[in-house]
């Protein structure tokens, strides 16, 4: 399968290792992967602020970059959620509609499309706190939201991580409470955002986690900022890095 | 003068108010713990009831059906209420509601009113209006009375003084009820309030309630409380006036089996409220008045994007689960309704004044998942942001950079140049330059480290080899 690799702007700028891990993992599973050069951003930062006008050109550009791919995979629940449900500021041409449908988040691609295939053997002998983002849990339904009373409970990221030797997931007091990043919310509502991040990090710390693992670096950029300021003995890692066995820096 | 009028149209500032609340960790952390506790009890109650998710779906459908046939159900309700001997009034807006209530009271020479909790009366600014016209209005719900004595709005639609500590109440009661300011024992404080309230209950010339449900089939209303205070109002004075939002209609008495199952469990967890009062007709020798209020509800109903908000049964579950509300306290919203439901209700009254509220959310979506009538709350918050932005009402800090950012992100070369500048700044500028008061990020967080190269730079060199 030829895959168009979608690397969100903040991963490109701050976490190249997450992009590399995603690329290598898909290749090791036997796929041909191309990363379109002109890609920048999905338009979410402007659209989430309500500014459709400012996001329309970026959204159209995103769709144009990926028009040649039947499958597009990106390691971010938040961006994929935006593309699938909210990328409507630009004209909805058949091409844009097709691209929006073709975009898959890495975890759902591995779990649903590839049916949780055997992954290259990998170890991560650590206690891990799992932080599935709100976009992944309540938006993309990668995990049963804690609010829902119906059975069965499920978690796609946990299913994938079961293949990792030595990895132990710690329980949480509030399993899917928002970390408080929320895009521009993290700056415009700094006090609330930071307090939510502190409470979330403290929950992981209380339960003995060494790492906070997530499919969304946007949450982790915020949580890492908190744990470094607080000097908490915690590290952050993207699930793609765990599944691929690195690179970690 | 009502709170709405007295604060004019100056935009509310929830972020600044929330920051002040957080600055007082004792209050904020207790608030978060108590309100999260309600969410936890709601989860337990929901998991014990078979078919909880199906009940939510049916409740949503019943509400949607009712709202899309609202004219018929309102007429049916009025006809049945009139046949029961109830006096029915219609009010287009808050002013008509308040004037109607005042006229009824003036006709009966009412000087003292005892009222139970009603968010609609709060919305109308009724208490301040009646007081300005010489009528004494006393809240009978404990939390509401605490808020009345504090000269504050309710901070939560179910538990109005949840943002206060026991010690705050002890100080407040010491001032007003002459209790011991150092005794914050809840039994002691509740007893003091009871003793203060009872003579007022007996002396009141009239009582007022809100309504949780208005049943078209019977022409009766249902009022749910945990203190029984609405019942005292309904049974002691010889005049009772109930304010009813027109969205409170449900078709049949049997639909109560559905909504009462959901209401209290969603709110605080218990299967039922302590008191569920059905009011159908005046007691012999007394008068019962219903005031049916629109106050922009028809306008909401006509809005394709926002009419779902009228399904709300005011349980407060969205507030309890909201991580932003729990850290902010309800007063931070500066509006009648706070929390997620407030964010989508308040701008419907005045979207200039409440333009900041839709941004006081991380859009985590938990509100949508707990809502017992399946209002797509987080989606409506997102849509309100679009309304605010499209009218050019985005506040400076939120709107200023967006067109530039949009321009940068639409052009790869410009994006990569900007990226390079940003990364170089983080890597080379002294810590103090980035960590300054003008950069809100660093008030409680470190900046992300600067990588040696971007992903696309790496890909140009290494990644292409594998294609």
Contacts between the chains, C-beta under 8 A, distances in Angstrom:
chain1	res1	chain2	res2	distance
A	7	B	455	5.3
A	7	B	456	7.4
A	9	B	409	6.8
A	9	B	415	7.2
A	9	B	419	7.8
A	11	B	455	6.4
A	12	B	419	7.0
A	12	B	454	5.2
A	12	B	455	4.5
A	12	B	456	5.7
A	13	B	419	4.8
A	13	B	422	6.7
A	13	B	423	6.1
A	13	B	451	7.8
A	13	B	454	5.8
A	14	B	423	7.8
A	14	B	448	4.8
A	14	B	449	7.7
A	14	B	450	7.8
A	14	B	451	6.3
A	15	B	451	7.2
A	15	B	455	7.8
A	16	B	451	5.3
A	16	B	453	6.3
A	16	B	454	5.8
A	16	B	455	4.0
A	16	B	457	7.8
A	16	B	458	5.3
A	17	B	451	7.7
A	19	B	455	3.7
A	19	B	458	7.6
A	19	B	459	7.5
A	20	B	455	7.0
A	20	B	458	6.5
A	20	B	463	7.6
A	23	B	459	7.8
A	23	B	463	6.1
A	23	B	466	7.5
A	27	B	466	5.7
A	32	B	467	7.2
A	33	B	466	7.3
A	33	B	467	7.3
A	34	B	467	5.7
A	35	B	456	7.6
A	35	B	459	5.4
A	35	B	463	6.4
A	37	B	412	7.3
A	37	B	456	7.0
A	37	B	460	7.9
A	38	B	412	4.4
A	39	B	412	7.3
A	40	B	409	4.8
A	40	B	410	7.2
A	40	B	411	7.6
A	40	B	412	5.5
A	40	B	415	4.3
A	41	B	409	4.2
A	41	B	415	7.3
A	43	B	406	7.7
A	43	B	409	7.2
A	45	B	402	7.8
A	45	B	405	6.2
A	45	B	409	7.6
A	46	B	402	4.9
A	46	B	405	6.1
A	46	B	406	4.8
A	46	B	409	7.7
A	48	B	363	7.0
A	48	B	382	7.6
A	48	B	385	7.3
A	49	B	359	7.7
A	49	B	385	6.5
A	49	B	389	6.6
A	49	B	394	6.8
A	49	B	398	5.6
A	49	B	399	7.0
A	49	B	402	5.7
A	50	B	358	7.5
A	50	B	382	7.9
A	50	B	384	7.8
A	50	B	385	3.1
A	50	B	386	4.6
A	50	B	387	7.5
A	50	B	388	5.6
A	50	B	389	3.4
A	50	B	390	7.4
A	50	B	394	6.7
A	51	B	389	4.6
A	51	B	394	6.8
A	51	B	399	6.8
A	51	B	402	4.5
A	51	B	403	7.5
A	51	B	406	7.3
A	52	B	386	6.1
A	52	B	389	7.0
A	52	B	390	7.0
A	53	B	389	7.9
A	53	B	390	7.9
A	53	B	403	7.4
A	53	B	406	7.7
A	54	B	402	4.2
A	54	B	403	4.8
A	54	B	405	6.8
A	54	B	406	3.4
A	54	B	407	8.0
A	55	B	406	5.7
A	56	B	406	7.7
A	57	B	406	6.1
A	57	B	407	7.3
A	57	B	410	3.8
A	58	B	406	5.5
A	58	B	409	4.2
A	58	B	410	4.6
A	60	B	410	7.7
A	61	B	409	7.7
A	61	B	410	4.9
A	61	B	411	7.8
A	61	B	412	8.0
A	86	B	382	7.4
A	134	B	362	7.3
A	134	B	363	7.3
A	134	B	364	4.0
A	134	B	365	5.6
A	134	B	366	7.6
A	138	B	364	6.9
A	138	B	365	3.7
A	138	B	366	6.8
A	138	B	368	7.2
A	138	B	369	6.1
A	138	B	378	7.9
A	139	B	365	6.5
A	145	B	365	8.0
A	145	B	366	7.5
A	145	B	369	5.0
A	146	B	43	7.1
A	147	B	43	7.2
A	147	B	321	6.7
A	147	B	366	6.0
A	147	B	369	3.6
A	147	B	370	4.8
A	148	B	53	6.5
A	148	B	369	6.2
A	149	B	43	7.4
A	149	B	46	4.0
A	149	B	47	4.9
A	149	B	49	7.6
A	149	B	52	4.0
A	149	B	53	6.0
A	150	B	52	7.1
A	150	B	53	4.6
A	174	B	36	7.2
A	176	B	366	8.0
A	177	B	323	5.8
A	178	B	323	4.8
A	178	B	362	5.1
A	178	B	364	3.6
A	178	B	366	7.1
A	180	B	323	6.8
A	180	B	362	5.9
A	181	B	362	7.0
A	182	B	361	7.4
A	182	B	362	3.2
A	182	B	363	6.1
A	182	B	364	7.5
A	183	B	363	8.0
A	184	B	398	6.6
A	185	B	359	7.1
A	185	B	361	7.2
A	185	B	362	5.1
A	185	B	363	7.6
A	186	B	441	6.9
A	187	B	397	7.8
A	187	B	440	4.9
A	187	B	441	5.9
A	188	B	15	6.4
A	188	B	359	6.2
A	188	B	397	5.6
A	188	B	398	5.5
A	188	B	440	7.6
A	189	B	15	4.9
A	189	B	18	7.1
A	189	B	324	7.4
A	189	B	359	7.3
A	189	B	360	6.3
A	189	B	362	7.9
A	190	B	15	7.8
A	190	B	19	7.6
A	190	B	440	3.9
A	190	B	441	7.2
A	190	B	443	5.7
A	190	B	444	7.2
A	191	B	15	7.1
A	191	B	18	6.0
A	191	B	19	3.6
A	191	B	22	5.0
A	191	B	23	7.8
A	191	B	443	7.9
A	191	B	444	7.9
A	192	B	15	7.3
A	192	B	18	5.0
A	192	B	19	7.6
A	192	B	22	6.8
A	192	B	324	5.5
A	192	B	327	4.8
A	192	B	328	6.1
A	192	B	360	7.7
A	193	B	362	7.2
A	194	B	443	6.8
A	194	B	444	3.6
A	194	B	445	6.3
A	195	B	22	5.2
A	195	B	28	7.2
A	195	B	327	4.9
A	195	B	444	8.0
A	196	B	323	5.3
A	196	B	324	7.5
A	196	B	327	6.3
A	196	B	362	7.2
A	197	B	444	7.7
A	197	B	445	7.3
A	198	B	444	7.2
A	199	B	32	7.3
A	221	B	448	5.2
A	222	B	445	6.8
A	224	B	446	7.4
A	224	B	448	7.0
A	225	B	441	7.1
A	225	B	444	7.9
A	225	B	445	3.0
A	225	B	446	4.8
A	225	B	447	7.0
A	225	B	448	7.0
A	226	B	444	6.7
A	226	B	445	5.5
A	228	B	445	7.7
A	228	B	446	4.1
A	229	B	444	6.2
A	229	B	445	5.6
A	229	B	446	5.2
